[in-house]
Amino acid sequence: MGKVHGSLSRAGKVRSQTPKVDPEEGKKKPKTGRAKKRQQYARRFMNVVAGFGNKQAGPNQNKPQQ
């Protein structure tokens, strides 16, 4: 059998050396599951603006079509 990396006496060394940082307040977690699908549907199909030739613009299209 091979050797284990390091001895167990050094376990947790890095975590104990790392400075404690307080968690940020007010962070909103992204929606998941059903709620995320609902949000996607609303963004893609409910607010559709008919563009040139009735072609739907992509989500990153900020400039107007010519």
Predicted model as a PDB file, atoms N, CA, C, CB and O in Angstrom, pLDDT in the B-factor column:
MODEL        1                                                                  
ATOM      1  N   MET A   1       0.834  -1.191   0.000  1.00 59.00           N  
ATOM      2  CA  MET A   1       0.000   0.000   0.000  1.00 59.00           C  
ATOM      3  C   MET A   1       0.872   1.245   0.000  1.00 59.00           C  
ATOM      4  CB  MET A   1      -0.946   0.003   1.211  1.00 59.00           C  
ATOM      5  O   MET A   1       1.951   1.271   0.594  1.00 59.00           O  
ATOM      6  N   GLY A   2       0.382   2.277  -0.679  1.00 64.00           N  
ATOM      7  CA  GLY A   2       1.121   3.525  -0.737  1.00 64.00           C  
ATOM      8  C   GLY A   2       0.916   4.358   0.508  1.00 64.00           C  
ATOM      9  O   GLY A   2       0.092   4.033   1.362  1.00 64.00           O  
ATOM     10  N   LYS A   3       1.679   5.440   0.601  1.00 68.00           N  
ATOM     11  CA  LYS A   3       1.575   6.304   1.770  1.00 68.00           C  
ATOM     12  C   LYS A   3       0.494   7.366   1.556  1.00 68.00           C  
ATOM     13  CB  LYS A   3       2.931   6.970   2.070  1.00 68.00           C  
ATOM     14  O   LYS A   3       0.189   7.748   0.426  1.00 68.00           O  
ATOM     15  N   VAL A   4      -0.065   7.822   2.653  1.00 67.00           N  
ATOM     16  CA  VAL A   4      -1.064   8.885   2.614  1.00 67.00           C  
ATOM     17  C   VAL A   4      -0.322  10.211   2.520  1.00 67.00           C  
ATOM     18  CB  VAL A   4      -2.006   8.842   3.874  1.00 67.00           C  
ATOM     19  O   VAL A   4       0.776  10.332   3.065  1.00 67.00           O  
ATOM     20  N   HIS A   5      -0.883  11.202   1.852  1.00 69.00           N  
ATOM     21  CA  HIS A   5      -0.245  12.513   1.704  1.00 69.00           C  
ATOM     22  C   HIS A   5      -0.251  13.248   3.036  1.00 69.00           C  
ATOM     23  CB  HIS A   5      -0.959  13.354   0.622  1.00 69.00           C  
ATOM     24  O   HIS A   5      -1.303  13.710   3.479  1.00 69.00           O  
ATOM     25  N   GLY A   6       0.872  13.360   3.661  1.00 70.00           N  
ATOM     26  CA  GLY A   6       0.991  14.113   4.903  1.00 70.00           C  
ATOM     27  C   GLY A   6       0.438  13.349   6.089  1.00 70.00           C  
ATOM     28  O   GLY A   6      -0.229  12.325   5.937  1.00 70.00           O  
ATOM     29  N   SER A   7       0.725  13.863   7.267  1.00 78.00           N  
ATOM     30  CA  SER A   7       0.235  13.207   8.474  1.00 78.00           C  
ATOM     31  C   SER A   7      -1.043  13.888   8.944  1.00 78.00           C  
ATOM     32  CB  SER A   7       1.307  13.232   9.588  1.00 78.00           C  
ATOM     33  O   SER A   7      -1.340  15.017   8.553  1.00 78.00           O  
ATOM     34  N   LEU A   8      -1.785  13.199   9.776  1.00 80.00           N  
ATOM     35  CA  LEU A   8      -3.049  13.742  10.274  1.00 80.00           C  
ATOM     36  C   LEU A   8      -2.846  14.869  11.279  1.00 80.00           C  
ATOM     37  CB  LEU A   8      -3.868  12.642  10.909  1.00 80.00           C  
ATOM     38  O   LEU A   8      -3.794  15.576  11.622  1.00 80.00           O  
ATOM     39  N   SER A   9      -1.621  15.038  11.748  1.00 82.00           N  
ATOM     40  CA  SER A   9      -1.365  16.123  12.692  1.00 82.00           C  
ATOM     41  C   SER A   9      -1.451  17.488  12.009  1.00 82.00           C  
ATOM     42  CB  SER A   9       0.010  15.946  13.340  1.00 82.00           C  
ATOM     43  O   SER A   9      -1.639  18.505  12.676  1.00 82.00           O  
ATOM     44  N   ARG A  10      -1.312  17.511  10.672  1.00 83.00           N  
ATOM     45  CA  ARG A  10      -1.388  18.783   9.929  1.00 83.00           C  
ATOM     46  C   ARG A  10      -2.776  19.030   9.334  1.00 83.00           C  
ATOM     47  CB  ARG A  10      -0.348  18.797   8.811  1.00 83.00           C  
ATOM     48  O   ARG A  10      -2.955  19.973   8.564  1.00 83.00           O  
ATOM     49  N   ALA A  11      -3.750  18.201   9.680  1.00 84.00           N  
ATOM     50  CA  ALA A  11      -5.084  18.343   9.098  1.00 84.00           C  
ATOM     51  C   ALA A  11      -5.714  19.658   9.539  1.00 84.00           C  
ATOM     52  CB  ALA A  11      -5.984  17.155   9.498  1.00 84.00           C  
ATOM     53  O   ALA A  11      -5.672  19.999  10.722  1.00 84.00           O  
ATOM     54  N   GLY A  12      -6.293  20.394   8.605  1.00 86.00           N  
ATOM     55  CA  GLY A  12      -6.967  21.650   8.917  1.00 86.00           C  
ATOM     56  C   GLY A  12      -6.046  22.834   9.062  1.00 86.00           C  
ATOM     57  O   GLY A  12      -6.464  23.875   9.569  1.00 86.00           O  
ATOM     58  N   LYS A  13      -4.792  22.709   8.629  1.00 89.00           N  
ATOM     59  CA  LYS A  13      -3.804  23.778   8.797  1.00 89.00           C  
ATOM     60  C   LYS A  13      -4.200  25.037   8.039  1.00 89.00           C  
ATOM     61  CB  LYS A  13      -2.434  23.308   8.331  1.00 89.00           C  
ATOM     62  O   LYS A  13      -4.170  26.129   8.606  1.00 89.00           O  
ATOM     63  N   VAL A  14      -4.564  24.909   6.793  1.00 91.00           N  
ATOM     64  CA  VAL A  14      -4.854  26.077   5.956  1.00 91.00           C  
ATOM     65  C   VAL A  14      -6.104  26.795   6.437  1.00 91.00           C  
ATOM     66  CB  VAL A  14      -5.019  25.662   4.491  1.00 91.00           C  
ATOM     67  O   VAL A  14      -6.130  28.025   6.498  1.00 91.00           O  
ATOM     68  N   ARG A  15      -7.125  26.051   6.772  1.00 90.00           N  
ATOM     69  CA  ARG A  15      -8.376  26.683   7.213  1.00 90.00           C  
ATOM     70  C   ARG A  15      -8.175  27.480   8.489  1.00 90.00           C  
ATOM     71  CB  ARG A  15      -9.461  25.630   7.428  1.00 90.00           C  
ATOM     72  O   ARG A  15      -8.749  28.557   8.648  1.00 90.00           O  
ATOM     73  N   SER A  16      -7.368  26.961   9.396  1.00 91.00           N  
ATOM     74  CA  SER A  16      -7.136  27.679  10.653  1.00 91.00           C  
ATOM     75  C   SER A  16      -6.281  28.923  10.430  1.00 91.00           C  
ATOM     76  CB  SER A  16      -6.462  26.759  11.677  1.00 91.00           C  
ATOM     77  O   SER A  16      -6.360  29.866  11.218  1.00 91.00           O  
ATOM     78  N   GLN A  17      -5.466  28.947   9.374  1.00 93.00           N  
ATOM     79  CA  GLN A  17      -4.635  30.113   9.075  1.00 93.00           C  
ATOM     80  C   GLN A  17      -5.396  31.213   8.334  1.00 93.00           C  
ATOM     81  CB  GLN A  17      -3.442  29.688   8.256  1.00 93.00           C  
ATOM     82  O   GLN A  17      -5.002  32.379   8.381  1.00 93.00           O  
ATOM     83  N   THR A  18      -6.479  30.848   7.653  1.00 93.00           N  
ATOM     84  CA  THR A  18      -7.214  31.798   6.831  1.00 93.00           C  
ATOM     85  C   THR A  18      -7.954  32.802   7.715  1.00 93.00           C  
ATOM     86  CB  THR A  18      -8.202  31.063   5.906  1.00 93.00           C  
ATOM     87  O   THR A  18      -8.628  32.406   8.666  1.00 93.00           O  
ATOM     88  N   PRO A  19      -7.835  34.112   7.407  1.00 94.00           N  
ATOM     89  CA  PRO A  19      -8.525  35.108   8.229  1.00 94.00           C  
ATOM     90  C   PRO A  19     -10.044  35.013   8.085  1.00 94.00           C  
ATOM     91  CB  PRO A  19      -8.057  36.511   7.856  1.00 94.00           C  
ATOM     92  O   PRO A  19     -10.554  34.687   7.013  1.00 94.00           O  
ATOM     93  N   LYS A  20     -10.746  35.297   9.153  1.00 94.00           N  
ATOM     94  CA  LYS A  20     -12.210  35.226   9.154  1.00 94.00           C  
ATOM     95  C   LYS A  20     -12.773  36.433   8.441  1.00 94.00           C  
ATOM     96  CB  LYS A  20     -12.766  35.141  10.593  1.00 94.00           C  
ATOM     97  O   LYS A  20     -12.373  37.565   8.714  1.00 94.00           O  
ATOM     98  N   VAL A  21     -13.709  36.197   7.519  1.00 91.00           N  
ATOM     99  CA  VAL A  21     -14.371  37.284   6.799  1.00 91.00           C  
ATOM    100  C   VAL A  21     -15.856  37.189   7.082  1.00 91.00           C  
ATOM    101  CB  VAL A  21     -14.084  37.220   5.259  1.00 91.00           C  
ATOM    102  O   VAL A  21     -16.454  36.126   6.912  1.00 91.00           O  
ATOM    103  N   ASP A  22     -16.460  38.292   7.514  1.00 91.00           N  
ATOM    104  CA  ASP A  22     -17.890  38.298   7.807  1.00 91.00           C  
ATOM    105  C   ASP A  22     -18.686  38.157   6.512  1.00 91.00           C  
ATOM    106  CB  ASP A  22     -18.291  39.591   8.553  1.00 91.00           C  
ATOM    107  O   ASP A  22     -18.307  38.736   5.493  1.00 91.00           O  
ATOM    108  N   PRO A  23     -19.784  37.400   6.532  1.00 85.00           N  
ATOM    109  CA  PRO A  23     -20.590  37.243   5.320  1.00 85.00           C  
ATOM    110  C   PRO A  23     -21.306  38.540   4.951  1.00 85.00           C  
ATOM    111  CB  PRO A  23     -21.612  36.121   5.507  1.00 85.00           C  
ATOM    112  O   PRO A  23     -21.707  39.307   5.826  1.00 85.00           O  
ATOM    113  N   GLU A  24     -21.463  38.780   3.639  1.00 84.00           N  
ATOM    114  CA  GLU A  24     -22.145  39.982   3.183  1.00 84.00           C  
ATOM    115  C   GLU A  24     -23.642  39.853   3.418  1.00 84.00           C  
ATOM    116  CB  GLU A  24     -21.854  40.242   1.697  1.00 84.00           C  
ATOM    117  O   GLU A  24     -24.213  38.766   3.325  1.00 84.00           O  
ATOM    118  N   GLU A  25     -24.258  40.977   3.722  1.00 87.00           N  
ATOM    119  CA  GLU A  25     -25.699  40.973   3.964  1.00 87.00           C  
ATOM    120  C   GLU A  25     -26.440  41.379   2.701  1.00 87.00           C  
ATOM    121  CB  GLU A  25     -26.062  41.917   5.125  1.00 87.00           C  
ATOM    122  O   GLU A  25     -25.894  42.073   1.844  1.00 87.00           O  
ATOM    123  N   GLY A  26     -27.670  40.946   2.595  1.00 85.00           N  
ATOM    124  CA  GLY A  26     -28.539  41.383   1.522  1.00 85.00           C  
ATOM    125  C   GLY A  26     -28.268  40.773   0.164  1.00 85.00           C  
ATOM    126  O   GLY A  26     -28.773  41.274  -0.840  1.00 85.00           O  
ATOM    127  N   LYS A  27     -27.490  39.714   0.101  1.00 81.00           N  
ATOM    128  CA  LYS A  27     -27.244  39.059  -1.175  1.00 81.00           C  
ATOM    129  C   LYS A  27     -28.487  38.240  -1.538  1.00 81.00           C  
ATOM    130  CB  LYS A  27     -25.961  38.151  -1.111  1.00 81.00           C  
ATOM    131  O   LYS A  27     -28.955  37.417  -0.751  1.00 81.00           O  
ATOM    132  N   LYS A  28     -29.015  38.482  -2.750  1.00 86.00           N  
ATOM    133  CA  LYS A  28     -30.167  37.710  -3.196  1.00 86.00           C  
ATOM    134  C   LYS A  28     -29.667  36.477  -3.922  1.00 86.00           C  
ATOM    135  CB  LYS A  28     -31.097  38.556  -4.109  1.00 86.00           C  
ATOM    136  O   LYS A  28     -28.835  36.573  -4.824  1.00 86.00           O  
ATOM    137  N   LYS A  29     -30.172  35.325  -3.532  1.00 89.00           N  
ATOM    138  CA  LYS A  29     -29.767  34.106  -4.224  1.00 89.00           C  
ATOM    139  C   LYS A  29     -30.574  33.973  -5.507  1.00 89.00           C  
ATOM    140  CB  LYS A  29     -29.959  32.856  -3.319  1.00 89.00           C  
ATOM    141  O   LYS A  29     -31.747  34.344  -5.542  1.00 89.00           O  
ATOM    142  N   PRO A  30     -29.956  33.447  -6.564  1.00 92.00           N  
ATOM    143  CA  PRO A  30     -30.685  33.299  -7.820  1.00 92.00           C  
ATOM    144  C   PRO A  30     -31.803  32.273  -7.700  1.00 92.00           C  
ATOM    145  CB  PRO A  30     -29.732  32.900  -8.938  1.00 92.00           C  
ATOM    146  O   PRO A  30     -31.705  31.310  -6.940  1.00 92.00           O  
ATOM    147  N   LYS A  31     -32.873  32.499  -8.467  1.00 94.00           N  
ATOM    148  CA  LYS A  31     -34.004  31.584  -8.420  1.00 94.00           C  
ATOM    149  C   LYS A  31     -33.627  30.259  -9.052  1.00 94.00           C  
ATOM    150  CB  LYS A  31     -35.224  32.187  -9.125  1.00 94.00           C  
ATOM    151  O   LYS A  31     -32.798  30.202  -9.960  1.00 94.00           O  
ATOM    152  N   THR A  32     -34.246  29.195  -8.563  1.00 95.00           N  
ATOM    153  CA  THR A  32     -33.966  27.860  -9.085  1.00 95.00           C  
ATOM    154  C   THR A  32     -35.274  27.136  -9.358  1.00 95.00           C  
ATOM    155  CB  THR A  32     -33.092  27.051  -8.097  1.00 95.00           C  
ATOM    156  O   THR A  32     -36.331  27.510  -8.850  1.00 95.00           O  
ATOM    157  N   GLY A  33     -35.179  26.094 -10.170  1.00 96.00           N  
ATOM    158  CA  GLY A  33     -36.321  25.222 -10.404  1.00 96.00           C  
ATOM    159  C   GLY A  33     -37.459  25.891 -11.147  1.00 96.00           C  
ATOM    160  O   GLY A  33     -37.243  26.556 -12.160  1.00 96.00           O  
ATOM    161  N   ARG A  34     -38.676  25.713 -10.641  1.00 97.00           N  
ATOM    162  CA  ARG A  34     -39.882  26.211 -11.282  1.00 97.00           C  
ATOM    163  C   ARG A  34     -39.866  27.719 -11.426  1.00 97.00           C  
ATOM    164  CB  ARG A  34     -41.098  25.785 -10.504  1.00 97.00           C  
ATOM    165  O   ARG A  34     -40.269  28.255 -12.459  1.00 97.00           O  
ATOM    166  N   ALA A  35     -39.402  28.408 -10.390  1.00 96.00           N  
ATOM    167  CA  ALA A  35     -39.392  29.873 -10.402  1.00 96.00           C  
ATOM    168  C   ALA A  35     -38.460  30.414 -11.481  1.00 96.00           C  
ATOM    169  CB  ALA A  35     -38.974  30.412  -9.033  1.00 96.00           C  
ATOM    170  O   ALA A  35     -38.762  31.434 -12.101  1.00 96.00           O  
ATOM    171  N   LYS A  36     -37.338  29.749 -11.712  1.00 96.00           N  
ATOM    172  CA  LYS A  36     -36.400  30.198 -12.741  1.00 96.00           C  
ATOM    173  C   LYS A  36     -36.999  30.011 -14.132  1.00 96.00           C  
ATOM    174  CB  LYS A  36     -35.067  29.434 -12.629  1.00 96.00           C  
ATOM    175  O   LYS A  36     -36.876  30.889 -14.987  1.00 96.00           O  
ATOM    176  N   LYS A  37     -37.649  28.869 -14.359  1.00 95.00           N  
ATOM    177  CA  LYS A  37     -38.293  28.617 -15.648  1.00 95.00           C  
ATOM    178  C   LYS A  37     -39.389  29.648 -15.901  1.00 95.00           C  
ATOM    179  CB  LYS A  37     -38.877  27.188 -15.696  1.00 95.00           C  
ATOM    180  O   LYS A  37     -39.566  30.095 -17.034  1.00 95.00           O  
ATOM    181  N   ARG A  38     -40.113  30.023 -14.875  1.00 95.00           N  
ATOM    182  CA  ARG A  38     -41.183  31.008 -14.990  1.00 95.00           C  
ATOM    183  C   ARG A  38     -40.612  32.368 -15.377  1.00 95.00           C  
ATOM    184  CB  ARG A  38     -41.969  31.111 -13.670  1.00 95.00           C  
ATOM    185  O   ARG A  38     -41.175  33.081 -16.208  1.00 95.00           O  
ATOM    186  N   GLN A  39     -39.492  32.712 -14.764  1.00 92.00           N  
ATOM    187  CA  GLN A  39     -38.817  33.973 -15.058  1.00 92.00           C  
ATOM    188  C   GLN A  39     -38.314  33.994 -16.507  1.00 92.00           C  
ATOM    189  CB  GLN A  39     -37.645  34.195 -14.079  1.00 92.00           C  
ATOM    190  O   GLN A  39     -38.440  35.009 -17.191  1.00 92.00           O  
ATOM    191  N   GLN A  40     -37.744  32.875 -16.975  1.00 90.00           N  
ATOM    192  CA  GLN A  40     -37.268  32.770 -18.348  1.00 90.00           C  
ATOM    193  C   GLN A  40     -38.412  32.922 -19.342  1.00 90.00           C  
ATOM    194  CB  GLN A  40     -36.562  31.437 -18.563  1.00 90.00           C  
ATOM    195  O   GLN A  40     -38.282  33.613 -20.352  1.00 90.00           O  
ATOM    196  N   TYR A  41     -39.530  32.270 -19.047  1.00 91.00           N  
ATOM    197  CA  TYR A  41     -40.686  32.345 -19.934  1.00 91.00           C  
ATOM    198  C   TYR A  41     -41.187  33.776 -20.045  1.00 91.00           C  
ATOM    199  CB  TYR A  41     -41.807  31.430 -19.436  1.00 91.00           C  
ATOM    200  O   TYR A  41     -41.488  34.254 -21.139  1.00 91.00           O  
ATOM    201  N   ALA A  42     -41.273  34.456 -18.907  1.00 89.00           N  
ATOM    202  CA  ALA A  42     -41.740  35.842 -18.895  1.00 89.00           C  
ATOM    203  C   ALA A  42     -40.798  36.734 -19.692  1.00 89.00           C  
ATOM    204  CB  ALA A  42     -41.864  36.357 -17.454  1.00 89.00           C  
ATOM    205  O   ALA A  42     -41.253  37.617 -20.419  1.00 89.00           O  
ATOM    206  N   ARG A  43     -39.509  36.520 -19.566  1.00 85.00           N  
ATOM    207  CA  ARG A  43     -38.530  37.343 -20.258  1.00 85.00           C  
ATOM    208  C   ARG A  43     -38.567  37.098 -21.770  1.00 85.00           C  
ATOM    209  CB  ARG A  43     -37.130  37.065 -19.712  1.00 85.00           C  
ATOM    210  O   ARG A  43     -38.432  38.037 -22.554  1.00 85.00           O  
ATOM    211  N   ARG A  44     -38.750  35.837 -22.179  1.00 82.00           N  
ATOM    212  CA  ARG A  44     -38.654  35.498 -23.591  1.00 82.00           C  
ATOM    213  C   ARG A  44     -39.942  35.691 -24.372  1.00 82.00           C  
ATOM    214  CB  ARG A  44     -38.215  34.098 -23.727  1.00 82.00           C  
ATOM    215  O   ARG A  44     -39.902  36.090 -25.535  1.00 82.00           O  
ATOM    216  N   PHE A  45     -41.089  35.414 -23.750  1.00 82.00           N  
ATOM    217  CA  PHE A  45     -42.327  35.377 -24.515  1.00 82.00           C  
ATOM    218  C   PHE A  45     -43.362  36.419 -24.116  1.00 82.00           C  
ATOM    219  CB  PHE A  45     -42.926  34.044 -24.393  1.00 82.00           C  
ATOM    220  O   PHE A  45     -44.207  36.775 -24.937  1.00 82.00           O  
ATOM    221  N   MET A  46     -43.328  36.916 -22.895  1.00 81.00           N  
ATOM    222  CA  MET A  46     -44.347  37.869 -22.462  1.00 81.00           C  
ATOM    223  C   MET A  46     -44.028  39.286 -22.923  1.00 81.00           C  
ATOM    224  CB  MET A  46     -44.485  37.838 -20.948  1.00 81.00           C  
ATOM    225  O   MET A  46     -44.945  40.051 -23.221  1.00 81.00           O  
ATOM    226  N   ASN A  47     -42.761  39.654 -22.989  1.00 73.00           N  
ATOM    227  CA  ASN A  47     -42.376  41.025 -23.330  1.00 73.00           C  
ATOM    228  C   ASN A  47     -41.845  41.137 -24.757  1.00 73.00           C  
ATOM    229  CB  ASN A  47     -41.327  41.528 -22.353  1.00 73.00           C  
ATOM    230  O   ASN A  47     -41.003  41.989 -25.039  1.00 73.00           O  
ATOM    231  N   VAL A  48     -42.326  40.292 -25.650  1.00 67.00           N  
ATOM    232  CA  VAL A  48     -41.791  40.262 -27.009  1.00 67.00           C  
ATOM    233  C   VAL A  48     -42.222  41.515 -27.768  1.00 67.00           C  
ATOM    234  CB  VAL A  48     -42.260  38.990 -27.754  1.00 67.00           C  
ATOM    235  O   VAL A  48     -43.402  41.863 -27.801  1.00 67.00           O  
ATOM    236  N   VAL A  49     -41.247  42.180 -28.374  1.00 63.00           N  
ATOM    237  CA  VAL A  49     -41.516  43.331 -29.218  1.00 63.00           C  
ATOM    238  C   VAL A  49     -41.246  42.907 -30.650  1.00 63.00           C  
ATOM    239  CB  VAL A  49     -40.644  44.571 -28.808  1.00 63.00           C  
ATOM    240  O   VAL A  49     -40.153  42.434 -30.962  1.00 63.00           O  
ATOM    241  N   ALA A  50     -42.224  43.071 -31.520  1.00 62.00           N  
ATOM    242  CA  ALA A  50     -42.048  42.656 -32.913  1.00 62.00           C  
ATOM    243  C   ALA A  50     -41.010  43.545 -33.570  1.00 62.00           C  
ATOM    244  CB  ALA A  50     -43.390  42.716 -33.691  1.00 62.00           C  
ATOM    245  O   ALA A  50     -41.171  44.763 -33.648  1.00 62.00           O  
ATOM    246  N   GLY A  51     -39.948  42.922 -34.038  1.00 59.00           N  
ATOM    247  CA  GLY A  51     -38.866  43.676 -34.661  1.00 59.00           C  
ATOM    248  C   GLY A  51     -38.952  43.605 -36.172  1.00 59.00           C  
ATOM    249  O   GLY A  51     -40.027  43.387 -36.731  1.00 59.00           O  
ATOM    250  N   PHE A  52     -37.835  43.786 -36.823  1.00 62.00           N  
ATOM    251  CA  PHE A  52     -37.761  43.783 -38.286  1.00 62.00           C  
ATOM    252  C   PHE A  52     -38.118  42.402 -38.822  1.00 62.00           C  
ATOM    253  CB  PHE A  52     -36.350  44.200 -38.768  1.00 62.00           C  
ATOM    254  O   PHE A  52     -37.478  41.414 -38.459  1.00 62.00           O  
ATOM    255  N   GLY A  53     -39.138  42.321 -39.686  1.00 67.00           N  
ATOM    256  CA  GLY A  53     -39.518  41.049 -40.288  1.00 67.00           C  
ATOM    257  C   GLY A  53     -40.078  40.058 -39.288  1.00 67.00           C  
ATOM    258  O   GLY A  53     -40.052  38.850 -39.526  1.00 67.00           O  
ATOM    259  N   ASN A  54     -40.583  40.557 -38.172  1.00 66.00           N  
ATOM    260  CA  ASN A  54     -41.177  39.734 -37.122  1.00 66.00           C  
ATOM    261  C   ASN A  54     -40.173  38.722 -36.566  1.00 66.00           C  
ATOM    262  CB  ASN A  54     -42.410  39.005 -37.659  1.00 66.00           C  
ATOM    263  O   ASN A  54     -40.564  37.637 -36.136  1.00 66.00           O  
ATOM    264  N   LYS A  55     -38.884  39.069 -36.572  1.00 70.00           N  
ATOM    265  CA  LYS A  55     -37.839  38.203 -36.050  1.00 70.00           C  
ATOM    266  C   LYS A  55     -37.523  38.626 -34.623  1.00 70.00           C  
ATOM    267  CB  LYS A  55     -36.567  38.254 -36.942  1.00 70.00           C  
ATOM    268  O   LYS A  55     -37.312  39.806 -34.345  1.00 70.00           O  
ATOM    269  N   GLN A  56     -37.494  37.655 -33.727  1.00 70.00           N  
ATOM    270  CA  GLN A  56     -37.253  37.962 -32.319  1.00 70.00           C  
ATOM    271  C   GLN A  56     -35.776  38.272 -32.099  1.00 70.00           C  
ATOM    272  CB  GLN A  56     -37.699  36.788 -31.417  1.00 70.00           C  
ATOM    273  O   GLN A  56     -34.906  37.548 -32.582  1.00 70.00           O  
ATOM    274  N   ALA A  57     -35.496  39.353 -31.366  1.00 71.00           N  
ATOM    275  CA  ALA A  57     -34.120  39.741 -31.066  1.00 71.00           C  
ATOM    276  C   ALA A  57     -33.574  38.879 -29.945  1.00 71.00           C  
ATOM    277  CB  ALA A  57     -34.037  41.231 -30.688  1.00 71.00           C  
ATOM    278  O   ALA A  57     -34.333  38.390 -29.109  1.00 71.00           O  
ATOM    279  N   GLY A  58     -32.263  38.688 -29.920  1.00 74.00           N  
ATOM    280  CA  GLY A  58     -31.628  37.900 -28.875  1.00 74.00           C  
ATOM    281  C   GLY A  58     -31.602  38.638 -27.553  1.00 74.00           C  
ATOM    282  O   GLY A  58     -31.871  39.838 -27.521  1.00 74.00           O  
ATOM    283  N   PRO A  59     -31.287  37.957 -26.460  1.00 73.00           N  
ATOM    284  CA  PRO A  59     -31.309  38.574 -25.135  1.00 73.00           C  
ATOM    285  C   PRO A  59     -30.221  39.595 -24.910  1.00 73.00           C  
ATOM    286  CB  PRO A  59     -31.204  37.529 -24.100  1.00 73.00           C  
ATOM    287  O   PRO A  59     -30.310  40.396 -23.980  1.00 73.00           O  
ATOM    288  N   ASN A  60     -29.177  39.586 -25.755  1.00 77.00           N  
ATOM    289  CA  ASN A  60     -28.068  40.509 -25.568  1.00 77.00           C  
ATOM    290  C   ASN A  60     -28.055  41.603 -26.635  1.00 77.00           C  
ATOM    291  CB  ASN A  60     -26.751  39.751 -25.586  1.00 77.00           C  
ATOM    292  O   ASN A  60     -27.041  42.276 -26.818  1.00 77.00           O  
ATOM    293  N   GLN A  61     -29.156  41.782 -27.328  1.00 74.00           N  
ATOM    294  CA  GLN A  61     -29.230  42.737 -28.419  1.00 74.00           C  
ATOM    295  C   GLN A  61     -29.692  44.093 -27.895  1.00 74.00           C  
ATOM    296  CB  GLN A  61     -30.175  42.230 -29.522  1.00 74.00           C  
ATOM    297  O   GLN A  61     -30.888  44.324 -27.717  1.00 74.00           O  
ATOM    298  N   ASN A  62     -28.739  44.983 -27.650  1.00 73.00           N  
ATOM    299  CA  ASN A  62     -29.057  46.287 -27.082  1.00 73.00           C  
ATOM    300  C   ASN A  62     -29.232  47.347 -28.149  1.00 73.00           C  
ATOM    301  CB  ASN A  62     -27.980  46.712 -26.118  1.00 73.00           C  
ATOM    302  O   ASN A  62     -30.024  48.273 -27.976  1.00 73.00           O  
ATOM    303  N   LYS A  63     -28.509  47.228 -29.250  1.00 64.00           N  
ATOM    304  CA  LYS A  63     -28.597  48.250 -30.296  1.00 64.00           C  
ATOM    305  C   LYS A  63     -29.776  47.978 -31.224  1.00 64.00           C  
ATOM    306  CB  LYS A  63     -27.290  48.306 -31.105  1.00 64.00           C  
ATOM    307  O   LYS A  63     -30.104  46.816 -31.464  1.00 64.00           O  
ATOM    308  N   PRO A  64     -30.420  49.012 -31.749  1.00 61.00           N  
ATOM    309  CA  PRO A  64     -31.552  48.795 -32.658  1.00 61.00           C  
ATOM    310  C   PRO A  64     -31.103  48.250 -34.003  1.00 61.00           C  
ATOM    311  CB  PRO A  64     -32.320  50.093 -32.864  1.00 61.00           C  
ATOM    312  O   PRO A  64     -29.994  48.527 -34.458  1.00 61.00           O  
ATOM    313  N   GLN A  65     -31.978  47.469 -34.637  1.00 57.00           N  
ATOM    314  CA  GLN A  65     -31.690  46.903 -35.952  1.00 57.00           C  
ATOM    315  C   GLN A  65     -31.769  47.971 -37.023  1.00 57.00           C  
ATOM    316  CB  GLN A  65     -32.656  45.764 -36.274  1.00 57.00           C  
ATOM    317  O   GLN A  65     -32.492  48.955 -36.862  1.00 57.00           O  
ATOM    318  N   GLN A  66     -31.035  47.795 -38.119  1.00 58.00           N  
ATOM    319  CA  GLN A  66     -31.098  48.732 -39.223  1.00 58.00           C  
ATOM    320  C   GLN A  66     -32.007  48.226 -40.316  1.00 58.00           C  
ATOM    321  CB  GLN A  66     -29.721  48.993 -39.774  1.00 58.00           C  
ATOM    322  O   GLN A  66     -32.180  48.896 -41.334  1.00 58.00           O  
TER     323      GLN A  66                                                      
ENDMDL                                                                          
END                                                                             
